[in-house]
Every structure is written in structure tokens, then in C-alpha cells.
């Protein structure tokens, strides 16, 4: 039997799993972070950004930076406004009964979001498809839904799944497919610095897991617009 003080897996006791206590180093780190957060609560967000500028080696009192803390505060509020919005409510205001059971696709939706690991942007296009089962979504609400989730700190994989799951929960279609193609500045301007790399993620729900439906979706997404589109 393993001594639980060694920081290994939980030990079964009487058929149940006993949860291991957090390592002391982790607990101290959490406590320290909580204390720092509590201590910063008396300062405005702009004041905290001003402090960051100083720690970066800049002079926050020079002319070009005097208004920067407030500008950054407003910018971050806009870029993360999705936290204050309910994605389900965005869709529920535009659900319509309709006897249509073919694929609906809204593609090439522009997306801008922030990577939660480095707070650097990633950007690209989203393609969303679903096959209705008695209800359809107002077309403008699909880009709106994408925007709600994108305006949060994100990873592309989770963002893809959130869009698909919300549509599935809202109208219970036969299936949903979502593809995101994006470029990440955390890979382009820092770290590995690969300027031409891109990331593609997909989420397939229901009938979109079937080979034929998935293939139709991918083919339609790849087709360029026609005429003036």
C-alpha cells in the first residue's frame, strides 16, 4: 500500500476512493494568490495596468502612456464581454418552427478571440452547419453565438465544442457540425515563431459523425462563394 503522504494516486478504502490532500506547495500557492487578489481589490483595473507598465520597465507618466491603462481596461472589457452574455438566450430569441430537414450552413464567420494561456489573439473563420428537426435558428444568431463565446478567454478546442453543444441543446437538430480555422499569435510572434502555421478544429454531433454527412459538410465549406458573394 502506498503512503498517501508521498503525493501519489488516491488509495481505495472499503471500495471507495479517498481523496488525497493537496500537496503543501500547491496549497501555499493558492493561498498566496488569494491573498494577492484580496490585496489588489482596492485598486482599479487601470491602476493595476499602470503598475504593470512600470514593471515592464516603462515610464507610465510619459505622454504616450498616460491614458494607456484606461484604454487597456476598456479594450479588455470589450474583448471579454462574452462573460456577461448568455449564449442560450441569444438563440432562444430567434427559434422558428419550420418543416425543413436539409443541411443549413453559415460559413466564413470571422472570429477574433484571446488565448487564455498568453492573452494573445487568435483569429480566423468559423463554419457552422446543422440539420433541423422541426426548428431552425435565425441566421444572424449563429454569428452572434460565435461572438459570445469568442469574447472570452479561450482555447480553440473548447470554443469549437461550445458552439456545437449550444446549438444542439437549443433546437435538438439531427446533428451539428462546427469547424474553426485559426492562426494563433502565441505561436507566431513568440515561442516557436512559426508565421504560417494554422490550427483546424472540428466538433461533430449527431448525424455529422456519419461519414456521408461529414463529407457533404466539408465539401460545401471548401466551395468558394458564387456570383457576388
C-alpha positions in Angstrom: 0.0 0.0 0.0 1.3 3.4 -0.9 1.7 6.1 1.8 -0.6 8.9 0.8 1.9 11.5 2.1 4.1 10.7 -1.0 1.6 12.6 -3.2 0.6 9.6 -5.4 -2.8 8.4 -6.5 -5.8 8.1 -4.1 -6.0 4.9 -2.1 -9.1 2.7 -2.2 -10.6 2.2 1.3 -13.6 -0.2 1.7 -14.4 0.0 -2.0 -14.3 3.8 -2.1 -11.7 6.3 -3.2 -10.2 8.5 -0.5 -9.3 11.9 -1.9 -5.7 12.8 -1.4 -4.9 16.2 0.3 -3.4 18.8 -2.0 0.4 19.0 -1.8 1.6 21.7 0.5 3.3 23.6 -2.3 0.1 23.8 -4.3 -1.9 24.8 -1.3 0.5 27.6 -0.4 0.5 28.8 -3.9 -3.3 29.0 -3.9 -3.4 30.8 -0.6 -0.8 33.3 -1.8 -2.7 34.0 -5.0 -5.9 34.5 -2.9 -4.1 36.9 -0.6 -2.7 38.9 -3.5 -6.1 39.1 -5.2 -7.6 40.3 -1.9 -4.9 42.9 -1.5 -5.5 44.3 -5.1 -9.2 44.7 -4.7 -8.9 48.3 -3.5 -7.1 49.3 -6.8 -8.9 49.9 -10.1 -8.1 47.8 -13.1 -6.5 50.9 -14.8 -4.2 51.3 -11.7 -3.1 47.7 -12.0 -2.3 48.1 -15.7 -0.3 51.2 -14.7 1.7 49.1 -12.3 2.3 46.5 -15.0 3.7 49.2 -17.3 6.2 50.2 -14.6 7.2 46.6 -14.0 7.9 46.2 -17.7 10.5 48.9 -17.4 8.4 51.7 -18.9 7.6 55.1 -17.5 3.8 55.2 -17.1 4.0 59.0 -16.7 5.3 59.8 -20.2 2.8 61.4 -22.6 2.2 58.3 -24.8 1.4 56.1 -21.8 -0.7 58.4 -19.6 -4.0 57.2 -21.0 -2.9 53.6 -21.8 -4.1 52.0 -18.6 -7.6 53.3 -19.1 -7.5 52.3 -22.8 -6.4 48.8 -22.0 -9.1 48.5 -19.3 -11.8 49.4 -21.9 -10.2 47.2 -24.5 -10.2 44.1 -22.3 -13.7 44.8 -21.2 -14.8 44.7 -24.8 -12.7 41.6 -25.7 -14.2 39.7 -22.8 -17.7 41.0 -22.9 -19.0 37.4 -23.6 -18.8 36.6 -19.9 -21.8 38.9 -19.3 -23.9 37.4 -22.1 -26.0 34.2 -22.1 -25.4 32.2 -25.3 -28.7 30.2 -24.8 -30.7 33.5 -24.7 -29.0 34.7 -27.9 -30.6 31.7 -29.7 -33.9 31.5 -27.9 -35.0 34.9 -29.2 -34.9 33.6 -32.8 -36.1 29.9 -33.0 -38.7 29.2 -35.6 -40.8 26.2 -36.4 -40.0 25.1 -39.9 -40.5 21.9 -41.9 -37.0 21.7 -43.4 -34.7 18.8 -43.0 -31.7 19.6 -45.2 -28.3 21.0 -44.2 -28.1 24.6 -43.1 -24.6 26.2 -43.3 -23.3 29.6 -42.2 -19.7 29.7 -43.2 -16.7 32.0 -43.2 -17.8 33.7 -39.9 -14.9 35.9 -38.9 -13.6 35.3 -35.4 -11.3 37.1 -33.0 -10.5 35.8 -29.6 -7.9 35.7 -26.9 -5.8 32.6 -26.0 -6.3 32.0 -22.3 -2.7 30.9 -21.8 -0.9 34.0 -23.0 -3.7 36.6 -23.5 -2.6 36.9 -27.2 -5.2 36.9 -30.0 -6.1 34.1 -32.3 -8.2 34.8 -35.4 -9.7 33.0 -38.4 -13.0 31.7 -39.6 -15.8 29.5 -38.3 -18.1 27.3 -40.3 -21.3 26.1 -38.7 -23.8 23.6 -40.0 -26.9 21.8 -38.7 -29.7 19.6 -40.0 -33.0 20.8 -38.5 -35.6 18.6 -36.9 -38.6 20.9 -36.8 -36.9 24.1 -35.7 -34.5 26.5 -37.4 -32.3 29.3 -36.0 -32.5 32.9 -37.3 -29.3 33.1 -39.5 -27.9 36.2 -37.8 -28.0 34.5 -34.4 -25.3 31.9 -35.4 -22.6 34.5 -35.9 -23.9 36.2 -32.7 -23.5 32.9 -30.8 -19.9 32.6 -32.1 -19.2 36.1 -30.9 -20.4 35.4 -27.4 -18.1 32.5 -26.9 -15.2 34.2 -28.8 -15.3 37.2 -26.5 -14.0 35.2 -23.6 -10.6 33.8 -22.7 -10.5 30.7 -24.8 -8.8 27.7 -26.3 -9.8 26.9 -29.8 -10.8 23.3 -29.0 -13.3 24.3 -26.3 -14.7 27.2 -28.3 -15.5 24.7 -31.2 -17.3 22.4 -28.8 -19.2 25.1 -27.0 -20.7 26.4 -30.3 -21.8 22.9 -31.3 -23.2 21.9 -28.0 -25.2 25.2 -27.6 -27.0 24.7 -30.9 -27.6 21.1 -30.2 -29.2 21.9 -26.8 -31.3 24.8 -28.2 -33.1 23.1 -31.1 -32.3 19.4 -30.8 -31.4 19.0 -34.5 -30.4 15.8 -36.2 -26.8 16.9 -35.9 -24.4 19.9 -35.7 -21.0 20.4 -37.3 -18.5 23.2 -36.4 -15.1 23.8 -38.0 -12.7 26.6 -36.9 -9.6 27.5 -38.8 -7.4 30.0 -36.9 -4.0 31.4 -36.6 -2.6 32.0 -33.1 -0.2 34.9 -32.3 1.1 32.9 -29.3 2.7 30.6 -32.0 3.5 33.4 -34.5 5.1 36.3 -32.5 6.5 34.3 -29.5 7.5 30.8 -28.6 8.1 28.7 -31.7 7.5 31.8 -34.0 6.0 29.9 -37.0 4.4 32.6 -39.1 2.4 30.4 -41.5 1.0 27.8 -39.1 -2.7 27.5 -38.6 -4.9 25.3 -36.4 -8.1 23.5 -37.5 -10.6 22.1 -35.0 -13.9 20.4 -35.5 -16.9 19.3 -33.4 -19.3 16.8 -35.0 -22.6 16.0 -33.2 -25.3 13.5 -34.1 -25.6 12.6 -37.8 -22.5 14.7 -38.6 -20.5 11.8 -37.1 -21.6 9.8 -40.1 -19.1 9.6 -42.9 -21.5 10.8 -45.7 -22.9 13.8 -43.8 -19.5 14.9 -42.6 -18.2 14.6 -46.2 -21.0 16.8 -47.5 -20.3 19.4 -44.9 -16.6 19.5 -45.6 -17.2 19.7 -49.4 -19.7 22.7 -49.0 -17.3 24.5 -46.7 -14.5 24.2 -49.2 -16.6 25.6 -52.1 -15.9 29.3 -52.8 -18.9 31.7 -52.9 -20.6 32.2 -56.2 -21.6 35.4 -58.1 -21.1 38.5 -56.0 -20.8 36.6 -52.7 
